[in-house]
Amino acid sequence: MRIAVSGSIATDYLMSFPGRFTDQLVADQLDRVSLSFLISDLEIRRGGVAANISFGMGQLGLSPLLVGAVGRDFFNEYEPHLAAHGVDTSAVRVSEQQHTAMFLCTTDETEQNQIASFYPGAMSEAAQIDLDELARSHGEPDLVVVCPNDPGAMARHTREALEAGWQVAADPSQQLPRLEGDGVRELVDGATYLLSNDYEAALIEEKSGWSTAEVLKRVDLRVTTYGPQGCVIQREGEEPIEVPVVPPLPDAKLEPTGVGDAFRAGFLAGVGQDLPLERSAQIGSLVATLTLESVGPQEYRLRGNGALDRFARAYGDDAVADAEALLGEDTALAAGGDR
């Protein structure tokens, strides 16, 4: 399956706060919040939802077409990194004026809560990308993943994909707070896959005005993640499929940035290789856990140091046999990589 991933490409500035954000809030003064957090460390990593998903797919042996807008700084280190890990970067749009987008995120070490800001930069030009034109020059995709991006780009790429008859994986996630009801409905209606976490799922229903049953009438498949409780796969008229997580290592330092993107990469790589839905979600859960154990969303690598064993312990030997086409018989995904 040829997969195009449309969305944000960014540099992540990941910071840690040794405490709990909620301890710093005064209940009767929430209308005048003015806070500063002394962070304990800073990591500068490659990120952006579309780039994270594409990286994960590349690690699993696919060659996704990354579709997004970047600044010229992208080609200093970021583009060679993605290309070296199996991502087709030939379709990115290069801005002449803007810098590549930046994501600034602080995580409290006690509760794993996050406070983040996003500077769009070149991403604001993503709506100028024409998927039909890309299809003529790069080949038609079978599936277009529409990730958080410039809202105009998200709407345009959804329309273009549906009109062309390509499958759409809708992942509005981080842009949901900014979107109004009409915008949410446009991104969801007609999608083959709707991917979100449980909070985002509730926000989709609130903003669209659709109930869970109504959402399921408008998409072929809905996948909702619940953090350490795993994920649920829903399809109208069928029993839900519940998939538990691969437990993180007890001594691992956990960094949640990019975990949802990693799950999407594994899940969509699985369905792209015609694996059963449950198995695809299990692969997504493995990649998500390995990302959780890494600092930065693109720091896990293919290394034979036990990830397949963890996959087998979580889901059984039959699961490993089914997933070998992606995970490889002699290799395994593992936390690590460049530090």
Secondary structure, 3 states (H helix, E strand, C coil): CCEEEECCCEEEEEEEECCCHHHHCCHHHHHHCCCCCCCCEEEEEEECHHHHHHHHHHHCCCCCEEECEECHHHHCCHHHHHHHCCCECCCCEECCCCCCEEEEEEEECCCCCEEEEEECHHHHHHHHCCHHHHHHHHCCCCEEEECCCCHHHHHHHHHHHHHHCCEEEECCHHHCCCCCHHHHHHHHCCCCEEEEEHHHHHHHHHHHCCCHHHHHHHCCEEEEECHHHCEEEECCCCCCEEECCCCCCCCCCCCCCCHHHHHHHHHHHHHHCCCCHHHHHHHHHHHHHHHHCCCCCCCCEECCCCHHHHHHHHHCHHHHHHHHHHHCCCCCEECCCCC
